[in-house]
Amino acid sequence: MHQIDVGSSILAHNDALAMHNREHFIEEGVYVLNLMSGPGAGKTTILEQTVRALSGKYRIAVIEGDVQTSQDADRVAAAGAPVIQINTGGACHLDARQIHDNLHTFALDALDLLIIENVGNLVCPAEFDLGEHDKVMVLSTTEGADKPSKYPVMFHEARAMLLNKIDLLPYLDFDTEKALRDARALNLDLDIFQVSARTGAGMEGWYAWLEQRIAKVRASR
């Protein structure tokens, strides 16, 4: 009797498609970011602010992933970026096939930055390669400092982490030192930015990091 590991088979198929996506991105010289977090961490607000801050300098587009509705996509479009909505119909993550099926809606060679806002979930999104250059994780101070230790894969796979809603720290029992220590224990190379998307605090460092990543992709063409 042969036993088939269905999970491994699904991920292998996804990884093959992700590699195909990555080849497209490399060929066209567009930097691609997979933005992940739990629900309500502030991904969309960070995305809105990023589009507003950088769209005058870079050509930006967004792929928006949600279980249902286009509410977040509508917000991003209002901020000034062309956006594609992908509704997963219940799935807790985007996969490489969904990205590939929607890629040619954009002229990739006319973009500098493509941001994929993944479904709000602390488990599934980190396990699925989409072909992106970097995964970025958003953790908010309202979620609790125990999240890195509870959901290690997300933090291990991320290239950068934004600790959002720092403007609320005076009103919360959030152990910043523990959260950052546990995150870095999982990923020594993790770049961390303490920000408030609402007030703009710390966002300049995040923008500068993005500009460096975009420049690196441009230089590698």
C-alpha positions in Angstrom: 0.0 0.0 0.0 1.3 3.4 -0.9 0.7 6.4 1.3 0.5 9.8 -0.3 1.3 12.9 1.8 -1.4 15.2 0.5 0.0 18.3 2.3 3.4 17.8 0.7 1.9 17.2 -2.7 -0.1 20.5 -2.5 2.9 22.5 -1.4 5.2 21.0 -4.1 2.7 22.0 -6.8 2.4 25.5 -5.2 6.2 25.8 -5.1 6.5 25.0 -8.8 4.0 27.7 -9.7 5.7 30.1 -7.3 9.0 29.6 -9.1 7.2 30.3 -12.4 5.8 33.6 -10.9 9.3 34.5 -9.6 10.8 34.1 -13.0 8.2 36.6 -14.3 9.1 39.1 -11.6 12.8 38.7 -12.1 12.4 39.1 -15.9 10.4 42.3 -15.6 12.4 43.8 -12.7 9.5 44.3 -10.4 10.0 43.9 -6.6 7.2 41.8 -5.1 6.2 41.9 -1.4 3.9 39.5 0.4 2.3 41.4 3.3 1.0 39.1 6.1 -0.6 39.4 9.5 -3.4 38.3 11.7 -6.8 40.0 11.3 -7.0 43.6 12.4 -3.2 44.2 12.8 -3.4 47.1 10.4 -2.0 45.7 7.1 -4.4 47.7 5.0 -3.8 51.0 6.8 0.0 50.4 6.4 -0.6 49.6 2.7 -2.7 52.8 2.2 0.0 55.0 3.8 2.8 53.2 1.8 1.0 53.8 -1.5 0.4 57.5 -0.7 4.0 58.0 0.4 5.7 56.3 -2.5 3.4 56.4 -5.5 4.9 59.7 -6.6 8.3 58.0 -6.9 7.5 54.4 -7.8 4.9 52.7 -10.0 2.9 50.5 -7.5 0.2 48.0 -7.9 -1.6 45.8 -5.3 -3.1 42.3 -5.2 -5.7 42.2 -2.4 -6.6 38.9 -0.8 -9.7 38.5 1.4 -12.1 35.7 2.2 -15.0 37.9 1.0 -15.8 41.5 0.0 -13.7 44.2 -1.7 -13.6 46.6 1.2 -9.8 46.6 1.5 -9.3 46.7 -2.2 -11.6 49.8 -2.4 -9.5 51.5 0.3 -6.2 50.8 -1.5 -7.7 52.0 -4.8 -8.8 55.2 -3.1 -5.2 55.7 -1.9 -4.0 55.7 -5.6 -2.9 52.2 -6.6 -4.3 49.9 -9.3 -5.6 46.9 -7.4 -6.9 43.3 -8.2 -9.2 41.7 -5.7 -8.9 37.9 -5.0 -11.6 36.4 -2.8 -10.7 33.0 -1.5 -14.2 32.0 -0.6 -13.2 30.6 2.8 -9.5 29.7 2.3 -7.2 31.3 4.9 -4.4 32.2 2.4 -3.5 33.1 -1.1 -1.6 30.6 -3.2 0.7 30.8 -6.2 -1.9 29.7 -8.7 -4.2 32.6 -7.7 -1.3 35.0 -8.1 -0.3 33.6 -11.5 -3.9 33.7 -12.8 -4.1 37.4 -12.1 -0.6 38.5 -13.0 -1.2 39.6 -16.5 -3.9 42.0 -15.5 -1.0 44.3 -14.8 1.8 45.2 -17.2 4.6 44.0 -15.0 7.3 45.8 -16.9 5.5 49.0 -16.1 5.7 48.4 -12.3 8.5 49.0 -9.7 6.6 47.5 -6.7 3.9 44.9 -6.5 2.4 44.4 -3.0 0.3 41.3 -2.2 -1.8 41.8 0.8 -2.5 38.3 2.0 -5.6 37.0 3.9 -5.5 38.0 7.6 -4.3 34.8 9.3 -1.3 34.0 11.5 -0.8 30.4 10.2 -1.5 29.5 6.6 -0.1 32.5 4.6 3.5 31.9 5.6 3.5 28.3 4.4 2.7 29.2 0.8 5.3 30.7 -1.5 3.8 33.1 -4.0 7.0 33.9 -5.9 7.6 37.1 -3.9 11.0 38.5 -3.1 10.2 39.1 0.6 7.5 38.2 3.1 6.7 41.0 5.6 4.9 40.4 8.8 2.7 43.0 10.7 2.2 42.4 14.4 0.1 44.9 16.3 0.4 45.9 20.0 -3.3 45.0 20.5 -2.7 41.3 19.6 -0.4 40.4 22.5 3.3 39.9 22.9 3.0 36.1 22.9 2.3 35.9 19.1 5.9 35.2 18.0 6.2 32.2 20.3 2.7 30.9 19.4 2.9 31.3 15.7 6.6 30.8 14.9 6.5 30.0 11.2 5.1 33.4 10.3 8.0 35.2 12.1 10.6 32.7 10.9 9.7 33.2 7.2 9.4 37.0 7.3 12.2 39.2 6.1 10.9 42.2 8.0 8.3 42.8 10.8 6.4 46.0 11.5 5.2 46.3 15.1 2.2 48.5 14.5 0.0 50.6 16.7 2.8 51.8 19.0 0.7 54.9 19.6 -1.5 52.6 21.8 1.3 51.4 24.0 0.5 53.7 26.9 -2.9 52.2 27.1 -2.0 48.5 26.7 -0.2 45.8 28.7 2.1 44.9 25.9 5.6 43.6 26.6 7.5 45.1 23.6 10.9 43.7 24.8 9.5 40.2 24.9 7.8 40.4 21.5 10.9 41.6 19.8 13.2 39.2 21.7 11.0 36.2 20.7 10.7 37.3 17.1 14.5 37.7 16.8 15.0 34.4 18.4 13.1 32.8 15.6 14.8 34.9 12.9 18.1 36.5 13.5 18.0 38.4 10.2 14.6 39.9 10.8 14.4 43.7 10.2 12.0 45.3 12.7 10.2 48.6 12.5 8.1 50.0 15.3 5.4 52.1 13.7 2.0 53.6 13.9 0.2 53.6 10.6 -2.4 55.9 12.1 0.0 58.7 13.3 2.9 58.0 10.8 5.4 57.4 13.6 8.3 55.2 12.4 7.0 54.8 8.9 9.9 56.7 7.3 12.2 53.8 8.3 9.8 51.3 6.6 9.7 53.4 3.4 13.5 53.6 3.3 13.7 49.8 3.7 11.3 49.4 0.8 13.3 51.8 -1.4 16.5 49.8 -0.7 14.8 46.5 -1.7 13.4 48.0 -4.9 16.8 49.4 -5.8 18.4 46.0 -5.3 16.0 44.4 -7.7 16.6 47.1 -10.3 20.3 46.7 -10.0 20.2 42.9 -10.5 18.5 43.2 -13.9 
